[in-house]
């Protein structure tokens, strides 16, 4: 009889930044780690968000014991409102992460049926044949954890997102001593964060940003507007602390930022001295050199507070001379153009803008090469699988593993949907499951496919041509010449002769039809083919051609 195998299947987060989700499966038990979203790439036109494809799990829902969340960033919890109603399983998270998930599910009205449970750092829970222990890691959000997963075949360590910061602003440093204890028992598999595997050396401490913010508060002649992620609680704490020391009042701008700050204050993850936090109706009476705004929009999101301020579209805040705007974040891949546009718009209005290229106003929350090597040396795994990163990050992380003595044949650089199978004596990548992007566009989830995206790209690239064909209801004969309407294809005045000629070509083809008109679907295809060929010869463009029949 075949011995059971441990199966590790990434549904997201490999060969991409974001959308993190991992399946760990043994016999009739499935454990899920994280359920994140990803921002759309430029060619995903009109798409709001991208989430993991869970079709593999749909007929195995009764085997899912739990979904364990490592921390509260969007790329780890953002897909929950869309996936939880389908998976319907318990969700374990630390206290702050639990609060952030609750805010997110409340917004999407999926909180009522969610089974959310708190698992503190250092907590343990048995889930089927798995036993999960969380250990604290330092990241750019408090209450982040990695996972020690005890399986029937051995121990798996999942690092979560981490860095090694011995002087964190809030929360605990990464618990290396616990990892060393577990490492001495022998680790079957290490899955480790690869996001910054390109960077040599060590990631600077979050304290560096605190010092930079301190200087800005001292030197800024007027108001200071700081944009950051709403979940970056430690950064918000640093801003509040610096403002308090320099006698400035802090105004929170943006609904999401306000909700998260309120929740973090209630839970004790944020502390603000009396009188530092102010209501927006107190803004008028506060001198400019005593004012700080904390706002969303560090990624140039079109509906965020900072972008609305940059576009002169915010109800309460407008840029004035002497404003200093700080963008305290690095661009998520794909958002660079949006952020550049926002920075330009702020400069145009006379603001002084500080961002990571010109000031130390952000430190990322991920380990650089020396920290990654340190983790591998402490854990000493039998097998190694780099996770969380573009393909190049995973490859570079695998090279680091080899440099500290993990053999190449025991290192698995994988992509979403590939299956790593581990048994008592060996491990190999064996097969692939269906795993693609699921697009969220407005209220619809998953019904935007590659065909729709291809059509949108085609429309954006070469425009469209609508061919209106009037047919006599009784005889099936063409009534008059077809009408051709062009949008985003050519200037109709300049190309009038070409469009006229294309009308004649369609009329000529339809007049050849004889007494028995052809089937409409055949005519539709033929008209498209004729015009496609003609327009490409004339313009070297391929507009979308939509024939449209009207019976009169």
ZIURTA-V179502 format. One record per run of one state. SS is the DSSP state (H for helix, E for strand, C for the rest). FROM is the first residue (numbers start at 0). LEN is the number of residues. If there is no record, write none. Layout:
((SS FROM LEN) (SS FROM LEN))
This chain:
((C 0 5) (E 5 7) (C 12 1) (E 13 1) (C 14 1) (E 15 1) (C 16 4) (E 20 6) (C 26 2) (E 28 5) (C 33 3) (E 36 3) (C 39 9) (E 48 4) (C 52 2) (H 54 9) (E 63 5) (C 68 5) (H 73 4) (C 77 2) (H 79 8) (C 87 3) (E 90 3) (C 93 1) (H 94 13) (C 107 8) (E 115 3) (C 118 5) (E 123 4) (C 127 2) (E 129 7) (C 136 1) (E 137 1) (C 138 6) (E 144 7) (C 151 2) (E 153 5) (C 158 4) (E 162 1) (C 163 12) (H 175 8) (C 183 3) (E 186 7) (C 193 13) (H 206 13) (C 219 4) (E 223 4) (C 227 5) (H 232 13) (C 245 3) (E 248 5) (C 253 1) (H 254 13) (C 267 9) (E 276 2) (C 278 1) (H 279 6) (C 285 2) (H 287 3) (E 290 5) (C 295 9) (H 304 6) (C 310 13) (E 323 4) (C 327 8) (H 335 13) (C 348 3) (E 351 3) (C 354 14) (H 368 11) (C 379 1) (E 380 7) (C 387 1) (E 388 1) (C 389 1) (H 390 13) (C 403 4) (H 407 3) (E 410 1) (C 411 6) (E 417 5) (C 422 4) (E 426 6) (C 432 4) (E 436 5) (C 441 2) (E 443 2) (C 445 4) (H 449 13) (C 462 1) (E 463 8) (C 471 6) (E 477 1) (C 478 4) (E 482 5) (C 487 8) (H 495 16) (C 511 8) (H 519 20) (C 539 4) (E 543 8) (C 551 1))
